[in-house]
Amino acid sequence: MSMTDGYNLSPDRHEMIGLIRTAVERGVTFFDTAQVYGQFRNEELVGEALSPVRNQVVIATKFGHDLGPGRDQQSLNRLSERLTH
């Protein structure tokens, strides 16, 4: 399921925030997201949904993906090199 439009869907933002908050109420404390899930929109959604309970959860994210045209492993490697120097 995509909470943003990563799979050409546009779920209702308020419903997705409600779903995330219900998950917390039911004991979920680890959330994983990435900039490639809807090109930052998913991270924004997760951040907004979890802001009231931020001290009770862990949010993991993956970043550094080249989201532009012609993205490839070489561009990821170049970013990795910049981050480690």
Summary of the structure (lengths in Angstrom):
residues: 85
radius of gyration: 14.9
end to end distance: 36.8
largest distance: 41.9
contacts: 199
relative contact order: 0.17
helix: 48%
strand: 12%
